[in-house]
Structure formats: structure tokens, C-alpha cells
Amino acid sequence: MPTGAVPVRSLSPAHAAELRAAAESLLDRFSELPTHPGMLAELPCVATALSESVHDACRPVDTADGLFVLTGLEVDDAALGPTPAHWSSAGDTAAVHDVVLLLLSAVMGVPLAWEGQQEGRYVHNIVPSPGHEAEQTGASSSVLLSPHTEDAFHPGRAHLLLLSCMRNPDAVATTAASVRRVRLSDEDVRLLSRPELPILPDDAYAEAQGYAGDPQPVPTLWQSPDGPTLRFDPAYTPLERAGAEHRAAYARLTDELSRVATAVSLEPGQVLVVDNDLVVHGRVPFTARYDGTDRWLKRSSIRVPGRRTRPSAERFEHGYGQKVLEAYDA
């Protein structure tokens, strides 16, 4: 179950069934391909027609925690099949769950994909993979996945992140911490609001790591009209290039995020909704078995049209050559 003081919103069995029926209808019409262009084009219309209660459950994150857990969806473990050994072997397994997640995403905003990650899919499969145990990516298992902003290296990163649990027999926890819960001095905020260091592409973006352009420094903190936001990924930030004062301020922010962090152990059918501008997330270590029963999450990324949570200077960044794809024109 979710732990700590994480807000929870529930879908009734009737509304969960409504979502599944809408997803199954889309799959029937578009040859059971969850990324069919025609299906993506239909998403906003179908999402708009969902009941008011579904829309209310998907209303914007409305607390300083910057996240909530949506409960009530059903996952049939026997029908799901084994946990894939790698995202690339998942294919269209559990496609109906992909489309349910896309419908939820379309209620909240516009689903995003990356040209250079998981073959441009709008729903990613997050599973432990042999040979990747110690990486700082979703395919790892044996190491702590450091708290981070999702796709922090890129100006087109998601505003919202959805993590939908298919299977989690070992109750592996996702960690989360909101910048609006930390306590920092005015001087630390000033230092971290300057574009001192770049954030480099993570190991899920091999092509971006070979980009020929110079890395661009970005601020860690920014004061938006609604409050502070952050852009944070210590595993891919070359802190050794910064001065001692900046490194010390960054370390204090890291400690504060650790202090206010909560752990969320998702169960099948639960979706963790994360505001990617406020919250850093990670994962505790676990031992993968690679026997088809390991933890399996599905992830979607969302742009919220009209949001003003980022510095205007981000529009001049090169994004290491990575192209963001949108499911449809908003």
C-alpha cells in the first residue's frame, strides 16, 4: 500500500470498468495496436467523453506533496503473462493497460514520447533487465535509483509522470520528495537558481550522449508563479565542475530532499501521479529474479498545455538533439 502521507484518489469499480471498456473499444477499432496513429488521434475525444468522476480523479495535483496515488484499476495477474526481461520484448503485452494509461494521460494533458527512447512508444515498460542492474535507469535493480527529475536533461521533459503498477510482489518502493517541502537558506536558493552546471543525458539516451554540441548549464531551482520548481539529476550532473559554494548548496538540497522523502509501494492497479516540476522520484534497491514474476510498471509522460513552471530561457536549449513526440495537437 502507499505509505506515508501520500494523497490517494479512488476510482469506483464502475469508473474503472468505464476506462477499460473505452480502451478495449479503441483497441478493437485500431487492430489492437496501442500506438496506432488513428488511435492516438482519437484519444482526446474519447478522454473528453469519460465521466465527470474520472475527470475529477485526474484533476491537477493540488498539494505541496506534488503527487497522488490513483487506485481502483484492475490487473489480472494470470492474464498479464510473465514480466518481460527487457522493455523491447514486451511488445503489445497488456495493451489494454497501455491504452487505459493513455486515456488517463489524455484527461490530464497531452501524452509524450521520445524519438530516441523505447522506439518512440508513448507507454514505457519499466522492468529489471539482466546486465543493467547497476545503471541509473529504470532497468536497474541492485542499486538505489537516485532521486531525479524525469528526463531532466531536456527542456521538453514531461510536466507529469504516471507510473502504473502491473506487478510488484516484493513491495519495491518508489521514493518521492517535493521541493516545496524542503527548507533552504536564501543564499542556497540564490546559488542554485543560477545556471551553473549542465544536466547530461542519462543512459537510456545513447544517441543523445554522443551529441556534438556543448553541454548547456541550467538552473537547479526556479521560482514559478505558483511556487518553487526544480530540475535535478545528481547522477548525471558533473558537480566536480562547480565551485565549492555551489557544491555545498547542492549537497544541502540533496539532504533536504532525502529528509522529506516518502516511499510508495504500489500494488497492481494503482497509478502514481508525479508532478515532474516539483517532485524527484527514485527507487529502492531490490534483487531481480528474472523468472517472470519481477516488478513491472508502465510509465507515461504528459505535457500540460499552458503551464508556466519553467524558465523562458529553456526554449533556447538544444536538448542534445532529442526530439519529443506528442500524441496529437492540443
PyMOL commands that set and color helices and strands:
alter all, ss='L'
color gray80, all
select helices_A, chain A and resi 13-29+37-48+52-57+77-80+87-89+95-108+118-120+179-181+186-192+206-209+234-236+239-241+244-259+312-316+319-321
alter helices_A, ss='H'
color red, helices_A
select strands_A, chain A and resi 8-10+67-71+110-114+124-126+145-148+160-167+174-178+221-224+227-230+262-264+271-275+279-283+296-303+324-326
alter strands_A, ss='S'
color yellow, strands_A
deselect
rebuild
show_as cartoon
